[in-house]
């Protein structure tokens, strides 16, 4: 799972915990660092991520149609 590659657990200033991916320094920010929040470790954050995963399941199953071979264009089906 490459989604969490390079991430780390961080405690935010409000006391909550999040899994973040550091993006580096902010240009002109005098040492201020930027990050991307991957997962908020709170009941609301976990429910949000679970809902996102559940919405993706039908798309993943549709793309994984094993055994079905689509006919190539221009060739008749025998």
DSSP file (Angstrom, degrees, kcal/mol; ACC not computed):
  #  RESIDUE AA STRUCTURE BP1 BP2  ACC     N-H-->O    O-->H-N    N-H-->O    O-->H-N    TCO  KAPPA ALPHA  PHI   PSI    X-CA   Y-CA   Z-CA
    1    1 A X              0   0    0      0, 0.0     3,-0.5     0, 0.0     4,-0.0   0.000 360.0 360.0 360.0 108.5    0.0    0.0    0.0
    2    2 A X    >   +     0   0    0      1,-0.2     3,-1.0     2,-0.1     0, 0.0   0.501 360.0  88.5 -84.1  -4.6    1.8    3.1   -1.3
    3    3 A X  T 3  S+     0   0    0      1,-0.3    -1,-0.2     3,-0.0     0, 0.0   0.884  96.1  36.3 -62.8 -39.2   -0.8    5.5    0.2
    4    4 A X  T >  S+     0   0    0     -3,-0.5     3,-1.8     3,-0.1    -1,-0.3   0.269  84.8 133.6 -98.4  10.7    1.0    5.7    3.6
    5    5 A X  T <  S+     0   0    0     -3,-1.0     3,-0.1     1,-0.3    -3,-0.1  -0.442  79.0   8.6 -65.3 127.6    4.6    5.6    2.2
    6    6 A X  T 3  S+     0   0    0      1,-0.3    16,-0.5    -2,-0.2    -1,-0.3   0.604 100.9 132.4  79.9  12.7    6.7    8.2    3.8
    7    7 A X  E <   -A   21   0A   0     -3,-1.8     2,-0.3    14,-0.2    -1,-0.3  -0.477  35.0-166.4 -94.5 166.9    4.1    9.2    6.3
    8    8 A X  E     -A   20   0A   0     12,-2.5    12,-2.8    -2,-0.1     2,-0.4  -0.983  26.7-105.0-148.4 158.9    4.4    9.7   10.1
    9    9 A X  E     +A   19   0A   0     -2,-0.3     2,-0.4    10,-0.2    10,-0.2  -0.710  42.5 179.7 -85.7 132.3    2.2   10.1   13.1
   10   10 A X  E     -A   18   0A   0      8,-2.8     8,-2.5    -2,-0.4     2,-0.6  -0.990  27.9-135.1-137.2 143.2    2.0   13.6   14.4
   11   11 A X  E     -A   17   0A   0     -2,-0.4     6,-0.2     6,-0.2     5,-0.1  -0.873  29.8-142.3 -95.1 125.3    0.2   15.3   17.3
   12   12 A X    >   -     0   0    0      4,-3.1     3,-1.8    -2,-0.6    -1,-0.0  -0.274  26.9 -99.8 -82.7 171.2   -1.4   18.5   16.1
   13   13 A X  T 3  S+     0   0    0      1,-0.3    -1,-0.1     2,-0.1    -2,-0.0   0.742 121.9  57.4 -66.6 -23.3   -1.6   21.8   18.1
   14   14 A X  T 3  S-     0   0    0      2,-0.1    -1,-0.3     1,-0.0     3,-0.1   0.444 121.6-105.2 -86.5   1.5   -5.2   21.0   19.2
   15   15 A X  S <  S+     0   0    0     -3,-1.8    -2,-0.1     1,-0.3     2,-0.1   0.296  79.7 127.4  96.6  -9.0   -4.2   17.7   20.7
   16   16 A X        -     0   0    0     -5,-0.1    -4,-3.1     1,-0.0     2,-0.4  -0.409  54.7-127.8 -78.8 158.7   -5.5   15.4   18.0
   17   17 A X  E     +A   11   0A   0     24,-0.4    24,-2.3    -6,-0.2     2,-0.3  -0.870  29.7 174.1-107.9 141.7   -3.4   12.8   16.2
   18   18 A X  E     -AB  10  40A   0     -8,-2.5    -8,-2.8    -2,-0.4     2,-0.6  -0.980  33.9-125.5-142.3 152.8   -3.1   12.5   12.5
   19   19 A X  E     -AB   9  39A   0     20,-2.9    19,-2.7    -2,-0.3    20,-1.6  -0.914  43.9-179.3 -96.9 120.4   -1.1   10.5   10.0
   20   20 A X  E     -AB   8  37A   0    -12,-2.8   -12,-2.5    -2,-0.6     2,-0.5  -0.816  30.6-140.6-123.5 159.0    0.6   13.1    7.8
   21   21 A X  E     -AB   7  36A   0     15,-2.3    15,-2.1    -2,-0.3   -14,-0.2  -0.975  28.9-130.9-116.0 113.8    2.9   13.2    4.8
   22   22 A X  E     - B   0  35A   0    -16,-0.5    13,-0.3    -2,-0.5     3,-0.1  -0.432  20.9-173.3 -65.7 135.2    5.5   16.0    5.0
   23   23 A X  E     -     0   0A   0     11,-2.7     2,-0.2     1,-0.4    12,-0.2   0.464  41.2-112.4-108.2  -5.3    5.7   18.1    1.8
   24   24 A X  E     - B   0  34A   0     10,-0.9    10,-3.2     2,-0.0    -1,-0.4  -0.630  55.1 -18.5 109.9-167.5    8.7   20.2    2.7
   25   25 A X  E     - B   0  33A   0      8,-0.2     2,-0.4    -2,-0.2     8,-0.2  -0.469  59.2-119.1 -81.2 148.3    9.3   23.8    3.5
   26   26 A X    >   -     0   0    0      6,-2.8     3,-2.1    -2,-0.2     5,-0.3  -0.715  38.0-106.3 -83.1 134.1    7.0   26.6    2.6
   27   27 A X  T 3  S+     0   0    0     -2,-0.4    -1,-0.1     1,-0.3     0, 0.0  -0.450 103.3   0.3 -65.2 123.1    8.6   29.2    0.2
   28   28 A X  T 3  S+     0   0    0     -2,-0.3    -1,-0.3     1,-0.1    -2,-0.0   0.656  97.6 122.6  74.3  16.4    9.3   32.3    2.2
   29   29 A X  S X  S-     0   0    0     -3,-2.1     3,-0.7     3,-0.2    -2,-0.1   0.358  75.0-123.4 -95.0   6.3    7.9   30.7    5.4
   30   30 A X  T 3  S-     0   0    0      1,-0.3     3,-0.1    -4,-0.2    -3,-0.1   0.917  84.3 -31.5  53.9  50.8   11.0   31.1    7.6
   31   31 A X  T 3  S+     0   0    0     -5,-0.3    -1,-0.3     1,-0.3     2,-0.2   0.414  98.4 146.4  91.9  -1.8   11.3   27.4    8.4
   32   32 A X    <   -     0   0    0     -3,-0.7    -6,-2.8    -6,-0.2     2,-0.3  -0.506  36.8-146.5 -70.3 133.2    7.5   26.7    8.3
   33   33 A X  E     -B   25   0A   0     -8,-0.2     2,-0.3    -2,-0.2    -8,-0.2  -0.760   2.2-143.2-105.4 150.1    6.8   23.2    7.0
   34   34 A X  E     -B   24   0A   0    -10,-3.2   -11,-2.7    -2,-0.3   -10,-0.9  -0.815  20.2-179.6-108.8 149.5    3.8   22.0    4.9
   35   35 A X  E     -B   22   0A   0     -2,-0.3     2,-0.5   -13,-0.3   -13,-0.2  -0.967  24.7-132.9-145.4 161.0    2.1   18.7    5.3
   36   36 A X  E     -B   21   0A   0    -15,-2.1   -15,-2.3    -2,-0.3     2,-0.6  -0.975  25.2-132.0-114.3 126.7   -0.8   16.7    3.8
   37   37 A X  E     +B   20   0A   0     -2,-0.5   -17,-0.2   -17,-0.2     3,-0.1  -0.693  27.5 174.3 -80.8 119.7   -3.2   15.0    6.2
   38   38 A X  E     +     0   0A   0    -19,-2.7     2,-0.3    -2,-0.6   -18,-0.2   0.824  68.9   2.1 -91.1 -37.8   -3.7   11.4    5.2
   39   39 A X  E     -B   19   0A   0    -20,-1.6   -20,-2.9     2,-0.0     2,-0.6  -0.944  59.3-144.9-156.1 128.0   -5.8   10.2    8.1
   40   40 A X  E     -B   18   0A   0     -2,-0.3     2,-1.9   -22,-0.2   -22,-0.2  -0.851  19.3-141.1 -93.3 122.4   -7.2   12.0   11.1
   41   41 A X        +     0   0    0    -24,-2.3   -24,-0.4    -2,-0.6     2,-0.3  -0.439  66.2 101.7 -87.3  66.2   -7.2    9.6   14.1
   42   42 A X  S  > S-     0   0    0     -2,-1.9     4,-2.9   -26,-0.1     5,-0.3  -0.910  87.5-103.1-135.8 162.2  -10.6   10.7   15.6
   43   43 A X  H  > S+     0   0    0     -2,-0.3     4,-2.0     1,-0.2     5,-0.2   0.905 123.8  46.5 -55.6 -41.0  -14.0    9.0   15.3
   44   44 A X  H  > S+     0   0    0      2,-0.2     4,-2.0     1,-0.2    -1,-0.2   0.908 113.7  47.7 -68.0 -41.7  -15.1   11.5   12.7
   45   45 A X  H  > S+     0   0    0      2,-0.2     4,-2.0     1,-0.2    -2,-0.2   0.895 112.7  48.0 -66.8 -41.1  -11.9   11.2   10.7
   46   46 A X  H  X S+     0   0    0     -4,-2.9     4,-2.3     2,-0.2    -1,-0.2   0.890 111.5  50.4 -67.4 -39.2  -11.9    7.4   10.7
   47   47 A X  H  X S+     0   0    0     -4,-2.0     4,-2.3    -5,-0.3    -2,-0.2   0.883 109.5  52.1 -64.9 -38.2  -15.6    7.3    9.7
   48   48 A X  H  X S+     0   0    0     -4,-2.0     4,-1.8     2,-0.2    -2,-0.2   0.920 111.4  45.4 -63.7 -44.5  -14.9    9.7    6.8
   49   49 A X  H  X S+     0   0    0     -4,-2.0     4,-2.1     2,-0.2    -2,-0.2   0.880 111.9  52.6 -67.9 -37.9  -12.0    7.5    5.5
   50   50 A X  H  X S+     0   0    0     -4,-2.3     4,-2.4     1,-0.2    -2,-0.2   0.910 109.0  49.7 -63.5 -42.4  -14.1    4.3    5.9
   51   51 A X  H  X S+     0   0    0     -4,-2.3     4,-1.9     1,-0.2    -1,-0.2   0.879 109.5  52.4 -63.1 -38.1  -16.9    6.0    3.9
   52   52 A X  H  X S+     0   0    0     -4,-1.8     4,-1.1     2,-0.2    -1,-0.2   0.903 110.6  47.2 -64.5 -41.6  -14.4    6.9    1.2
   53   53 A X  H  X S+     0   0    0     -4,-2.1     4,-1.0     1,-0.2     3,-0.4   0.909 110.0  52.6 -66.4 -42.6  -13.1    3.3    1.0
   54   54 A X  H  X S+     0   0    0     -4,-2.4     4,-0.6     1,-0.2     3,-0.4   0.871 107.2  53.0 -62.8 -36.6  -16.7    1.9    0.8
   55   55 A X  H  < S+     0   0    0     -4,-1.9     4,-0.4     1,-0.2    -1,-0.2   0.805 108.1  51.7 -67.1 -28.2  -17.5    4.3   -2.1
   56   56 A X  H  X S+     0   0    0     -4,-1.1     4,-2.1    -3,-0.4    -1,-0.2   0.683  88.7  82.0 -81.9 -19.0  -14.4    3.0   -4.0
   57   57 A X  H  X S+     0   0    0     -4,-1.0     4,-2.6    -3,-0.4     5,-0.2   0.906  89.1  49.9 -58.7 -48.2  -15.2   -0.7   -3.7
   58   58 A X  H  X S+     0   0    0     -4,-0.6     4,-2.1     1,-0.2    -1,-0.2   0.889 111.3  50.3 -59.8 -36.6  -17.7   -0.9   -6.6
   59   59 A X  H  > S+     0   0    0     -4,-0.4     4,-1.9     2,-0.2    -1,-0.2   0.904 111.4  48.3 -65.6 -40.5  -15.2    0.9   -8.9
   60   60 A X  H  X S+     0   0    0     -4,-2.1     4,-0.9     1,-0.2    -2,-0.2   0.906 112.3  48.3 -66.8 -41.1  -12.4   -1.6   -7.9
   61   61 A X  H  < S+     0   0    0     -4,-2.6     3,-0.3     1,-0.2    -1,-0.2   0.870 110.3  52.2 -67.2 -35.9  -14.7   -4.6   -8.5
   62   62 A X  H >< S+     0   0    0     -4,-2.1     3,-0.9    -5,-0.2    -1,-0.2   0.884 110.1  48.3 -66.9 -38.3  -15.7   -3.3  -11.9
   63   63 A X  H 3< S+     0   0    0     -4,-1.9    -1,-0.2     1,-0.2    -2,-0.2   0.673 105.4  60.9 -75.0 -17.0  -12.1   -2.8  -12.9
   64   64 A X  T 3<  +     0   0    0     -4,-0.9     2,-1.2    -3,-0.3    -1,-0.2   0.036  63.0 149.6 -99.2  25.8  -11.2   -6.3  -11.8
   65   65 A X    X   -     0   0    0     -3,-0.9     3,-0.6     2,-0.1     2,-0.3  -0.439  33.6-161.3 -65.1  96.4  -13.5   -8.2  -14.1
   66   66 A X  T 3   +     0   0    0     -2,-1.2     3,-0.1     1,-0.2    -2,-0.1  -0.600  64.6  19.5 -85.2 138.0  -11.4  -11.3  -14.4
   67   67 A X  T 3  S+     0   0    0     -2,-0.3     2,-0.6     1,-0.3    -1,-0.2   0.258  90.7 116.2  91.4 -12.3  -12.0  -13.7  -17.3
   68   68 A X    <   -     0   0    0     -3,-0.6     2,-0.6     2,-0.0    -1,-0.3  -0.801  44.3-168.7 -92.9 126.4  -13.8  -11.3  -19.5
   69   69 A X        -     0   0    0     -2,-0.6     2,-0.3    -3,-0.1    -3,-0.0  -0.960  14.0-141.9-116.7 118.9  -12.1  -10.5  -22.7
   70   70 A X        -     0   0    0     -2,-0.6     2,-0.1     1,-0.1    -2,-0.0  -0.575  26.2-110.6 -78.3 137.9  -13.5   -7.6  -24.7
   71   71 A X        -     0   0    0     -2,-0.3     2,-0.2     1,-0.1    -1,-0.1  -0.419  33.8-115.0 -67.2 142.9  -13.5   -8.1  -28.5
   72   72 A X    >   -     0   0    0      1,-0.1     3,-1.6     4,-0.1    -1,-0.1  -0.514  39.9 -92.9 -77.2 149.1  -11.0   -5.9  -30.3
   73   73 A X  T 3  S+     0   0    0      1,-0.2    -1,-0.1    -2,-0.2     3,-0.1  -0.330 108.4  22.1 -64.2 138.7  -12.5   -3.3  -32.6
   74   74 A X  T 3  S+     0   0    0      1,-0.2     2,-0.5    -3,-0.1    -1,-0.2   0.276  98.3 103.5  92.0 -11.8  -12.8   -4.4  -36.2
   75   75 A X    <   -     0   0    0     -3,-1.6    -1,-0.2     0, 0.0     2,-0.1  -0.904  69.7-128.0-106.5 129.8  -12.8   -8.2  -35.5
   76   76 A X        -     0   0    0     -2,-0.5     2,-0.5    -3,-0.1    -4,-0.1  -0.424  25.6-111.1 -72.1 149.7  -16.1  -10.1  -35.6
   77   77 A X              0   0    0      1,-0.1    -1,-0.1    -2,-0.1    -6,-0.0  -0.713 360.0 360.0 -82.0 124.1  -17.0  -12.3  -32.7
   78   78 A X              0   0    0     -2,-0.5    -1,-0.1    -3,-0.0    -2,-0.0   0.444 360.0 360.0 -90.0 360.0  -16.8  -16.0  -33.7
